[in-house]
Amino acid sequence: MDYAENGKTTETRKFRRLEELNLLDDFLFQEMVASPEVGEEFCRILLRVILGKEVRKVRVIPQRAVQGAGTKRHGIRLDAYIEDVSREEVMGELDMLDAEVVQGQDIYDFEPNKVRERERLPRKMRYYHGLIDTKLLKASVSYEKLPNVFIIMILPYDPFGKNRMVYTVKSQCVEDNTVSYEDGAVKLFLYTKGKAGNPSQNLIDMLKYIERSTVENIINQDIKRIDELVRHIKKSEEVDTNYMKSWEWEKYIEEAATARGLARGLEKGLEQGLEKGLEQGLEQAMVKVILNMHENGYTSQQIAIVTEKTPEEVRAVIEKRTAVLA
């Protein structure tokens, strides 16, 4: 697929059968992570290959929603939120949102992303880190217990134009980069086709398989095992049904994105004489998306995520429509 900048694609999305999906496709990656049968093993293999560290036990929370401070603040959806809970075997179970975090426990968020958004990636990552951190400590807990957080982006395009497979981004002192400033926040950008920087062969092979999950790319034992897990997921009737539902969800996202894209064009200088009529048309297009989703059983929160409205704004549109029909 050809990708365009700022979250847009240059071709119409075509339906593909579940068997044709690659791990870089959001739906398949989510189903792998969400599966009680394969999710933990899948994530442990990825962490070992990408970070070069063995994690004995993880707790996986697929598509974790982290809300902003208040209903009008932008929330985020973490594609694969993973906690290294190896130490919990002796410390006992923790409630990640409400309990003290064990010092030394790491948090990993995998974000496979096929949409080009090079210019906004740095600020997007800043926001992700900020919201994640707000959920990790109770008011009475010392900052020293804040765990390390790794956000790992897997991308089919070069986010910084240096042809590196791995870009590791940390905070540092600008005036003297020898000054230690370890805040535990790590952004890892993995470009599937990168060459520079001497990446390990295991990582090269794994990213190649993630981008194109086919038999010819199974060339080591880790990939062979992941491919077995992938085939197990693809054979599930429940997953196939979920895929058809997700196709409908993506259709709504595209419709909402089209309306927002037209709105941005309007802001950049459409003729004054057309402005009022176009604004009305754009608003009607978004209202149509909201009402269609509502009629198909989606919640106000789900509709808000797609349309980038608040749940209150969504409910107001639905209530107005209901009043007209009453």
DRENSE-136033 format. One line per 3 residues: number of its first residue (from 1); their letters; for each residue x, y, z of N, C-alpha, C, CB. Coordinates in steps of 0.1 Angstrom, whole numbers. Glycine has a CB too. Example, Ala and Ser with C-alpha at 12.3 -4.5 7.8 and 13.67 -1.06 7.14 Angstrom:
2
1) as) 132:-57:78:123:-45:78:132:-33:78:113:-45:90 | 128:-22:71:137:-11:71:129:0:79:141:-6:57
//
This chain:
326
1) mdy) 8:-12:0:0:0:0:9:12:0:-10:0:12 | 4:23:-7:11:35:-7:6:43:5:10:43:-20 | 14:49:13:10:57:25:13:72:22:18:52:37
4) aen) 4:80:27:5:94:27:8:99:41:-7:101:21 | 12:112:42:15:118:55:3:121:63:24:130:53 | 5:124:76:-6:129:85:-18:120:85:-10:143:80
7) gkt) -16:107:86:-27:98:89:-35:95:77:-35:103:99 | -31:98:65:-40:95:53:-33:85:44:-42:108:45 | -41:77:36:-36:68:27:-39:73:13:-41:54:29
10) tet) -32:68:3:-34:73:-11:-42:63:-19:-20:75:-17 | -47:52:-13:-55:43:-21:-67:39:-12:-47:31:-26 | -78:35:-19:-89:30:-12:-86:17:-6:-101:28:-22
13) rkf) -91:16:7:-89:3:14:-96:-8:8:-93:5:29 | -89:-19:5:-95:-31:-1:-97:-42:10:-87:-36:-13 | -108:-49:8:-110:-60:18:-100:-72:15:-124:-66:16
16) rrl) -94:-77:26:-85:-89:25:-91:-99:34:-71:-85:28 | -89:-112:30:-94:-122:39:-84:-123:51:-94:-136:32 | -90:-129:62:-82:-130:74:-69:-137:72:-90:-137:85
19) eel) -69:-147:64:-56:-155:61:-46:-146:54:-59:-167:52 | -50:-135:48:-40:-126:41:-34:-116:50:-47:-120:29 | -39:-114:62:-33:-104:70:-19:-107:75:-43:-101:82
22) nll) -12:-96:78:2:-97:83:1:-92:98:12:-89:75 | 12:-95:106:12:-91:119:12:-76:121:24:-97:127 | 17:-69:110:17:-54:111:3:-48:110:26:-49:100
25) ddf) -6:-56:105:-20:-52:105:-26:-52:119:-29:-62:96 | -32:-41:122:-36:-38:136:-45:-49:141:-43:-25:137 | -55:-54:133:-64:-64:137:-58:-77:142:-75:-67:127
28) lfq) -49:-82:133:-42:-95:136:-33:-93:149:-34:-100:124 | -26:-82:149:-17:-80:161:-26:-80:174:-9:-67:160 | -37:-73:173:-46:-72:185:-51:-86:189:-57:-63:183
31) emv) -55:-94:179:-61:-107:182:-50:-116:188:-66:-114:170 | -38:-115:184:-27:-122:189:-25:-119:204:-14:-120:181 | -24:-106:207:-22:-101:220:-33:-105:229:-20:-86:220
34) asp) -46:-104:224:-58:-106:233:-60:-121:236:-70:-100:226 | -54:-130:228:-57:-144:230:-52:-149:243:-52:-152:218 | -60:-155:252:-55:-161:264:-46:-173:262:-66:-165:273
37) evg) -47:-179:250:-39:-190:246:-25:-187:241:-46:-199:236 | -24:-176:234:-11:-173:227:-5:-160:231:-13:-174:212 | -13:-151:237:-9:-137:239:4:-135:247:-20:-129:245
40) eef) 5:-142:258:16:-140:267:29:-145:260:14:-147:280 | 28:-157:254:40:-163:247:44:-154:236:37:-177:242 | 35:-149:228:38:-140:217:45:-128:221:25:-136:210
43) cri) 41:-122:232:47:-110:237:61:-112:243:38:-103:247 | 62:-124:249:76:-127:255:86:-129:244:75:-139:264 | 82:-135:233:91:-137:222:95:-124:216:85:-147:211
46) llr) 85:-115:214:88:-102:208:98:-94:217:75:-94:206 | 95:-94:230:104:-87:239:118:-92:239:98:-87:253 | 119:-106:238:133:-112:238:140:-108:225:132:-127:239
49) vil) 134:-108:214:140:-105:201:143:-90:200:132:-109:189 | 134:-81:204:135:-67:202:145:-61:212:122:-60:203 | 143:-65:225:151:-58:236:163:-67:240:142:-56:247
52) gke) 163:-79:235:174:-88:240:174:-91:254:187:-81:237 | 162:-92:260:161:-96:274:150:-106:276:158:-83:283 | 152:-116:285:143:-126:288:133:-121:299:150:-139:292
55) vrk) 120:-122:296:110:-119:305:102:-131:308:100:-107:300 | 103:-136:321:97:-149:325:82:-148:325:102:-153:338 | 76:-137:329:62:-137:330:57:-123:327:58:-141:345
58) vrv) 47:-122:319:41:-109:316:26:-109:318:44:-104:301 | 20:-97:320:6:-96:320:2:-87:308:0:-90:334 | -6:-92:300:-10:-85:287:-24:-79:288:-9:-94:275
61) ipq) -25:-66:285:-38:-59:285:-40:-54:271:-39:-48:296 | -47:-61:262:-49:-56:248:-58:-44:247:-54:-67:240 | -54:-35:239:-61:-23:236:-66:-16:249:-73:-26:227
64) rav) -57:-13:258:-60:-6:270:-64:8:267:-49:-7:280 | -75:13:272:-79:27:270:-74:35:282:-94:28:269 | -67:46:280:-63:55:290:-69:69:287:-47:57:291
67) qga) -78:73:296:-86:85:294:-78:97:299:-99:84:302 | -81:109:292:-75:121:296:-81:126:309:-77:132:285 | -76:137:314:-81:143:327:-94:151:324:-70:152:334
70) gtk) -105:144:325:-118:151:322:-123:146:309:-116:166:323 | -136:148:307:-142:143:295:-138:150:282:-157:144:296 | -133:162:283:-129:170:271:-114:168:268:-132:184:273
73) rhg) -107:160:275:-93:158:273:-91:146:264:-85:156:286 | -81:146:255:-79:136:246:-74:123:253:-69:140:235 | -81:112:251:-76:99:256:-68:92:245:-88:90:261
76) irl) -63:80:249:-55:72:240:-59:58:241:-40:74:242 | -56:50:231:-58:36:231:-45:29:229:-68:31:220 | -40:22:239:-27:15:238:-29:1:231:-20:13:252
79) day) -22:-1:220:-25:-14:212:-22:-26:220:-17:-13:200 | -10:-27:227:-6:-38:235:1:-34:247:2:-48:226 | -6:-33:258:0:-28:271:5:-40:279:-10:-20:279
82) ied) 18:-41:281:24:-53:287:31:-50:299:33:-60:277 | 29:-57:310:36:-55:323:45:-67:325:26:-53:334 | 57:-64:328:67:-74:333:64:-77:347:82:-70:331
85) vsr) 57:-88:350:53:-91:364:60:-103:369:38:-94:364 | 72:-105:365:81:-116:369:82:-116:385:94:-116:363 | 83:-104:390:86:-103:405:73:-105:413:91:-89:408
88) eev) 61:-105:406:49:-107:413:48:-121:418:37:-104:404 | 56:-130:412:55:-144:417:58:-145:432:65:-153:409 | 66:-136:437:69:-136:451:63:-124:459:84:-136:453
91) mge) 58:-114:451:52:-102:458:37:-102:458:57:-90:450 | 30:-111:450:16:-112:450:10:-103:439:10:-107:463 | -2:-105:436:-9:-98:425:-11:-83:428:-22:-105:421
94) ldm) -9:-75:417:-11:-61:418:-23:-56:409:1:-53:414 | -30:-46:414:-40:-39:405:-32:-27:399:-53:-35:413 | -30:-28:386:-21:-18:380:-26:-4:381:-20:-21:365
97) lda) -39:-2:382:-44:12:383:-45:17:397:-58:12:377 | -47:8:407:-50:13:420:-39:9:430:-63:8:424 | -29:1:427:-20:-4:437:-6:2:434:-19:-19:437
100) evv) 2:1:444:16:5:443:23:-4:433:23:5:457 | 32:2:425:39:-6:415:52:-11:421:42:3:402 | 55:-24:419:68:-29:424:79:-22:417:68:-45:421
103) qgq) 89:-17:425:100:-11:419:108:-21:410:110:-5:430 | 112:-17:399:119:-26:389:110:-32:379:126:-36:397 | 97:-31:381:87:-36:371:87:-27:359:73:-38:378
106) diy) 87:-33:347:87:-25:335:74:-26:328:98:-30:326 | 70:-15:321:58:-15:313:62:-14:298:49:-3:317 | 55:-22:289:58:-21:275:45:-19:268:65:-34:270
109) dfe) 46:-10:258:34:-7:249:38:-9:235:28:7:252 | 33:-20:228:36:-22:214:26:-15:206:36:-37:211 | 31:-7:196:22:0:187:26:-2:172:23:15:190
112) pnk) 21:-13:166:23:-14:151:15:-4:144:19:-28:147 | 21:3:135:14:15:129:18:16:114:18:28:136 | 8:14:106:10:15:91:7:29:86:2:4:84
115) vre) 2:37:94:-2:51:89:9:60:91:-15:56:97 | 13:67:80:24:77:81:20:89:89:29:81:67 | 27:92:100:24:104:108:37:109:114:14:101:119
118) rer) 47:110:105:61:113:109:62:126:117:69:115:96 | 55:137:112:56:150:119:51:150:133:50:160:111 | 40:142:136:34:143:149:38:132:158:19:142:147
121) lpr) 47:122:153:51:111:162:57:116:175:60:102:154 | 67:125:175:73:129:187:64:134:198:84:139:185 | 54:143:194:45:148:204:34:138:208:38:160:198
124) kmr) 31:129:198:22:118:202:28:109:212:19:110:189 | 41:106:211:48:98:221:49:105:234:62:94:216 | 51:118:234:51:126:246:38:125:254:55:141:243
127) yyh) 27:126:246:14:125:252:11:111:258:3:129:242 | 15:101:250:13:87:255:20:85:268:18:77:244 | 33:89:269:41:87:281:34:94:293:55:92:279
130) gli) 30:106:290:24:114:301:11:108:307:20:128:296 | 2:103:298:-10:97:302:-7:83:309:-20:95:291 | 2:76:304:5:63:311:10:66:325:16:55:302
133) dtk) 19:75:326:25:78:339:15:82:350:36:89:338 | 4:89:345:-6:94:355:-13:82:361:-16:103:348 | -13:70:355:-20:59:360:-11:49:369:-26:51:349
136) llk) 1:52:370:11:42:376:13:44:391:23:43:368 | 11:55:397:14:57:411:2:63:419:26:67:412 | 0:58:430:-10:64:439:-4:77:445:-14:54:451
139) asv) -12:85:451:-8:98:456:3:97:466:-19:106:461 | 3:86:474:13:85:485:26:78:481:6:78:496 | 27:74:469:39:66:465:50:75:460:34:56:454
142) sye) 62:71:463:74:79:460:77:78:445:86:74:467 | 82:88:439:85:88:424:95:78:421:90:102:420 | 104:74:430:114:64:427:108:51:423:123:62:439
145) klp) 95:49:427:88:36:423:82:36:410:78:32:434 | 82:47:403:77:48:389:84:39:380:77:63:384 | 78:29:374:85:20:366:90:25:352:76:8:363
148) nvf) 99:18:346:103:22:333:92:19:323:116:14:329 | 90:28:314:80:26:303:86:26:290:69:37:305 | 84:16:282:89:14:268:77:15:259:97:1:267
151) iim) 77:25:250:67:25:239:75:21:227:61:40:238 | 70:10:221:77:4:209:68:5:197:80:-11:212 | 72:14:188:65:16:175:71:7:164:65:31:171
154) ilp) 63:0:157:67:-9:146:62:-2:133:63:-24:147 | 71:2:124:66:11:113:72:5:100:71:25:115 | 64:6:89:68:2:76:75:14:68:57:-4:68
157) ydp) 76:25:75:83:37:69:93:42:79:72:48:65 | 103:50:73:113:55:81:109:68:88:126:58:72 | 107:68:102:102:80:109:111:92:109:98:76:123
160) fgk) 124:90:107:134:101:108:143:102:96:142:99:121 | 141:94:86:149:96:74:163:92:74:147:109:70 | 168:84:84:182:80:85:184:66:81:187:83:99
163) nrm) 174:59:77:175:45:72:180:36:83:185:44:61 | 177:39:96:180:30:107:168:21:110:183:38:120 | 171:9:114:161:-1:118:156:2:132:166:-15:117
166) vyt) 165:7:140:162:10:154:166:24:158:170:0:164 | 156:32:162:158:45:168:154:45:183:150:56:160 | 163:46:192:160:46:206:161:60:211:169:36:214
169) vks) 150:65:216:149:79:221:147:80:236:137:86:213 | 156:87:242:155:90:257:157:105:259:166:81:265 | 154:109:271:156:123:276:171:125:279:147:126:288
172) qcv) 176:137:276:190:139:279:192:154:281:199:134:268 | 204:158:287:208:172:289:213:177:276:218:173:301 | 208:188:271:212:193:258:227:198:259:203:204:253
175) edn) 230:205:269:243:212:270:254:202:272:243:222:282 | 251:190:279:262:181:281:255:167:282:269:184:295 | 257:159:271:250:146:270:257:136:278:250:142:256
178) tvs) 268:139:286:273:130:295:267:130:309:288:132:297 | 258:140:311:250:142:323:240:130:324:244:156:324 | 240:123:334:230:112:336:216:118:338:234:103:347
181) yed) 207:114:330:193:118:332:184:106:329:189:131:323 | 182:97:338:175:85:335:161:86:342:183:73:341 | 151:90:333:138:91:338:129:79:336:131:103:332
184) gav) 135:69:329:128:56:327:118:56:315:120:53:339 | 118:67:308:109:68:296:117:66:283:102:82:295 | 113:55:276:120:51:264:110:50:253:128:38:267
187) klf) 114:56:241:107:54:229:115:47:219:102:68:223 | 110:36:214:117:27:205:110:27:192:119:13:211 | 116:32:181:110:32:168:117:22:159:110:46:161
190) lyt) 109:12:154:115:1:146:110:2:132:111:-13:152 | 119:5:123:116:7:109:119:-7:102:124:18:102 | 109:-13:97:110:-27:92:121:-29:81:97:-32:87
193) kgk) 124:-19:73:133:-20:62:146:-13:64:127:-14:49 | 148:-8:76:161:-1:79:173:-9:78:160:5:93 | 184:-3:74:197:-10:72:208:-5:81:202:-9:58
196) agn) 208:8:84:219:14:92:218:10:107:219:30:91 | 230:11:113:231:9:128:234:-6:132:218:12:133 | 236:-14:122:240:-28:126:230:-35:135:254:-28:132
199) psq) 217:-36:131:208:-43:139:211:-58:138:193:-41:133 | 206:-66:148:209:-80:149:201:-87:138:205:-86:163 | 206:-99:134:200:-106:123:186:-111:128:208:-118:119
202) nli) 185:-115:141:172:-119:146:162:-108:145:174:-124:161 | 165:-96:148:156:-85:147:152:-82:132:162:-72:153 | 162:-82:123:159:-80:109:149:-91:104:173:-82:101
205) dml) 152:-103:108:143:-114:103:129:-113:109:149:-128:107 | 128:-109:122:115:-108:129:107:-97:123:117:-106:144 | 113:-85:120:105:-74:115:101:-77:100:114:-61:115
208) kyi) 109:-84:93:105:-88:80:93:-97:80:117:-95:73 | 92:-106:90:81:-115:91:68:-107:96:84:-126:101 | 70:-97:105:59:-89:110:53:-82:99:64:-80:121
211) ers) 61:-76:90:56:-68:79:49:-77:68:67:-60:72 | 55:-89:66:49:-98:56:50:-112:62:57:-98:43 | 39:-116:68:38:-129:76:35:-141:67:28:-128:87
214) tve) 45:-145:59:43:-156:50:54:-166:52:45:-150:35 | 51:-178:46:60:-190:49:74:-187:45:54:-202:41 | 77:-180:34:91:-178:30:99:-170:40:91:-172:17
217) nii) 92:-163:49:99:-155:59:101:-162:72:92:-142:61 | 98:-175:73:100:-182:85:114:-188:84:89:-194:87 | 124:-182:91:137:-186:89:145:-189:102:145:-176:81
220) nqd) 138:-188:113:144:-193:126:134:-198:135:152:-181:132 | 138:-203:147:128:-210:156:118:-200:162:136:-217:167 | 123:-188:166:114:-178:171:102:-175:162:121:-165:175
223) ikr) 106:-172:149:96:-169:139:87:-181:136:103:-164:126 | 93:-193:136:85:-205:134:74:-206:145:94:-217:134 | 78:-204:157:69:-205:168:58:-194:167:76:-204:181
226) ide) 62:-182:164:52:-171:162:42:-175:150:58:-158:160 | 48:-180:140:39:-184:128:29:-194:132:48:-189:116 | 33:-204:141:24:-214:146:12:-207:154:31:-224:154
229) lvr) 16:-197:162:6:-190:170:-3:-182:160:13:-181:180 | 2:-176:150:-6:-168:140:-16:-177:133:4:-161:130 | -11:-189:129:-20:-198:122:-31:-203:131:-12:-210:116
232) hik) -28:-205:144:-38:-209:153:-49:-199:155:-32:-212:167 | -45:-186:155:-55:-175:156:-63:-174:143:-47:-162:159 | -57:-175:132:-64:-173:119:-74:-184:117:-54:-173:108
235) kse) -73:-196:123:-82:-207:121:-95:-205:130:-75:-220:124 | -94:-196:140:-105:-194:149:-118:-188:142:-101:-186:161 | -129:-195:144:-142:-189:138:-145:-176:145:-153:-199:140
238) evd) -143:-175:158:-146:-163:166:-137:-151:161:-143:-165:181 | -125:-154:158:-116:-143:153:-121:-139:139:-101:-148:152 | -125:-148:131:-130:-145:118:-143:-136:119:-134:-158:110
241) tny) -151:-139:128:-163:-131:131:-159:-117:135:-173:-137:141 | -150:-116:144:-145:-103:149:-139:-95:138:-134:-105:160 | -132:-102:129:-126:-95:117:-137:-88:109:-118:-104:109
244) mks) -148:-95:106:-158:-89:98:-164:-76:106:-169:-99:95 | -165:-77:119:-170:-66:127:-160:-54:127:-173:-70:142 | -148:-58:127:-137:-47:127:-137:-40:114:-124:-53:130
247) wew) -140:-47:103:-141:-41:90:-151:-30:90:-144:-51:79 | -163:-33:96:-173:-23:97:-168:-11:105:-186:-29:104 | -161:-14:116:-156:-3:125:-146:6:117:-149:-9:137
250) eky) -137:0:109:-128:7:101:-135:16:91:-118:-2:95 | -146:11:86:-153:19:76:-158:32:82:-165:10:70 | -163:31:94:-168:43:101:-156:52:104:-175:39:115
253) iee) -145:47:108:-133:55:110:-129:63:97:-121:46:115 | -130:56:86:-126:62:73:-136:74:70:-126:52:62 | -149:71:72:-159:81:70:-157:94:78:-173:76:72
256) aat) -154:91:91:-152:102:100:-139:110:96:-151:97:115 | -129:102:92:-116:109:88:-118:117:76:-105:98:86 | -126:112:67:-129:120:55:-136:133:58:-138:112:45
259) arg) -145:133:67:-152:145:71:-142:155:78:-163:142:81 | -133:149:87:-123:158:93:-113:163:83:-116:150:104 | -109:155:73:-100:160:63:-105:171:55:-96:148:54
262) lar) -118:170:51:-124:181:44:-125:194:53:-138:177:40 | -127:192:66:-128:203:75:-114:210:76:-132:199:89 | -103:203:76:-90:209:76:-88:217:64:-79:198:78
265) gle) -92:211:52:-91:219:40:-98:232:40:-95:210:28 | -110:232:46:-118:244:47:-110:254:56:-131:241:54 | -104:250:66:-97:259:75:-85:265:68:-92:252:88
268) kgl) -80:259:58:-68:264:52:-71:273:40:-60:252:47 | -83:277:38:-85:288:29:-95:285:17:-73:291:23 | -106:280:20:-117:279:10:-123:292:8:-127:268:14
271) eqg) -129:294:-3:-135:307:-6:-146:311:4:-141:307:-21 | -147:323:8:-156:328:18:-170:325:14:-154:342:21 | -174:326:2:-187:324:-3:-192:310:-1:-189:328:-17
274) lek) -183:300:-1:-187:286:0:-186:282:15:-178:278:-8 | -180:290:23:-177:285:37:-189:280:45:-170:296:44 | -199:288:45:-210:284:54:-217:271:49:-221:295:54
277) gle) -219:270:36:-226:258:31:-217:246:33:-229:260:17 | -204:247:31:-195:236:33:-194:231:48:-181:239:28 | -194:241:57:-194:238:71:-206:230:75:-193:251:79
280) qgl) -218:234:69:-230:226:72:-229:212:67:-242:234:67 | -224:211:55:-223:198:48:-213:189:56:-218:199:34 | -202:194:61:-193:186:69:-199:182:82:-180:194:71
283) eqa) -206:191:88:-212:187:101:-223:176:99:-219:199:108 | -230:177:88:-240:167:85:-234:153:82:-248:171:72 | -222:154:76:-215:141:73:-211:134:86:-202:144:65
286) mvk) -206:142:96:-202:137:109:-214:132:117:-194:147:117 | -225:139:116:-238:135:122:-242:122:117:-249:146:121 | -241:120:104:-245:107:97:-237:96:103:-243:108:82
289) vil) -224:98:104:-215:87:110:-220:84:124:-200:92:110 | -222:94:132:-227:92:146:-240:84:147:-229:105:153 | -249:88:139:-262:81:139:-262:67:133:-273:89:131
292) nmh) -254:65:123:-252:51:117:-246:42:128:-243:52:105 | -236:47:135:-229:38:145:-239:35:156:-216:45:150 | -246:46:160:-256:44:171:-266:33:167:-263:57:175
295) eng) -271:34:155:-282:25:151:-276:10:150:-287:29:137 | -263:9:148:-257:-4:148:-251:-9:161:-245:-4:137 | -255:-2:172:-253:-7:185:-240:-3:192:-253:-21:185
298) yts) -233:7:186:-220:12:192:-224:22:204:-211:19:182 | -216:21:214:-218:30:226:-213:44:223:-210:25:238 | -217:54:231:-213:68:229:-198:69:230:-220:77:240
301) qqi) -192:61:239:-177:61:241:-170:57:228:-173:53:253 | -175:46:222:-169:40:210:-171:50:198:-176:27:206 | -183:56:198:-185:66:187:-176:78:189:-200:71:187
304) aiv) -174:82:201:-165:94:204:-151:91:200:-165:97:219 | -146:79:201:-132:75:197:-131:77:182:-129:61:201 | -141:72:174:-140:73:160:-141:87:155:-151:64:154
307) tek) -151:95:160:-154:108:155:-146:119:161:-168:111:157 | -138:116:172:-130:126:179:-139:137:185:-120:132:170 | -151:133:189:-160:141:197:-160:136:211:-175:140:191
310) tpe) -165:144:220:-167:139:234:-179:131:235:-167:151:244 | -180:122:245:-192:114:246:-205:122:248:-191:104:258 | -203:134:255:-214:143:256:-219:149:243:-210:155:266
313) evr) -210:152:234:-214:157:221:-221:147:213:-201:162:214 | -216:134:214:-222:123:207:-237:121:212:-214:110:209 | -238:121:225:-252:119:231:-261:130:227:-251:118:246
316) avi) -256:142:226:-264:154:222:-269:152:208:-256:167:223 | -261:147:199:-265:145:185:-276:134:185:-253:140:176 | -274:123:192:-284:112:193:-297:117:199:-278:100:201
319) ekr) -296:124:210:-308:129:216:-316:139:208:-305:136:230 | -309:147:200:-315:157:191:-323:149:180:-305:166:185 | -317:139:175:-323:130:165:-335:123:170:-313:120:159
322) tav) -334:118:182:-345:111:189:-357:120:191:-341:105:202 | -354:133:195:-365:143:197:-372:146:184:-359:156:204 | -365:147:173:-371:150:160:-380:139:156:-360:152:150
325) la) -376:127:159:-385:115:154:-396:113:164:-376:103:153 | -396:118:176:-406:115:186:-419:122:182:-402:120:200
//
